Amino acid sequence: MDYVSALVPPFVMAAFFIALVVTIVKSQGGANKAKEDEAVDAVLARAESARQADRHA
């Protein structure tokens, strides 16, 4: 029975890792992609304007 207790943790970790990868792949694109892209663009624009303001000050 020791071999069963030795093999269970790697199988459990592998199952969680596969579930994580599937979740990440499924969340890419879709209906929320445009909203996420807008949020990233807004953050980048804010950072760029702050950088230019520091340069001109």
Secondary structure, DSSP 8 states (H G I E B T S, - for coil): -HHHHHHHHHHHHHHHHHHHHHHHHHHSSSTTHHHHHHHHHHHHHHHHHHHHHHHH-
